[in-house]
Amino acid sequence: MPRSVNAVASRARRKRIIKLAKGYWGRRKNVWTIAKNAVERGLQYAYRDRKAKKGEFRKLWIQRINAAARTHGLSYSEFMGKLASSGIQLNRKVLADLAMNNPEAFKEILNKVA
């Protein structure tokens, strides 16, 4: 009896990995074993960096709020402390957007908390 191999599924699996490796340089894009390793590593980085991106944006928002607050004579920590004690519930993303795109509104918030 001949040996039965599921060539259709094997080829589909390899084709999927090679398709994910499109755009890679050299043998990483077309040699199965190398492409498989490169794609697996790339997917690990993608998973990790989706989490890290959130922290990166938070850092960016804090820097923008700090820069805008310091132009009005307050540090970031002083501003956030006064903001919390005054009961204004705006998150860092909104505050950073106001500081960048609508400085007048940010100045109004600063005047309210100060």
Secondary structure, DSSP 8 states (H G I E B T S, - for coil): ------HHHHHHHHHHHHHHTTT--GGGGT-HHHHHHHHHHHHHHHHHHHHHHHHHHHHHHHHHHHHHHHTTT--HHHHHHHHHHHT----HHHHHHHHHH-HHHHHHHHHHH-
